[in-house]
Amino acid sequence: MNFEVYNRDISVGNIRVIGVSSSALLMVGDAQTIQLASVFDTPAESLIIGPSVPLAPK
């Protein structure tokens, strides 16, 4: 994905963050490169492997 950006003047007085999702980016200002990564951090003991349960009755 390519973006074309035109930088203009910016003045930020205050930022109030109420919550952050599991995948979020808050950026104020310039950045040459943004690199995002994600990992799956659920412990192995919470993984349940068993028969599938139907989501809706037939």
Order of alpha helices (4+ residues) and beta strands (2+ residues): none
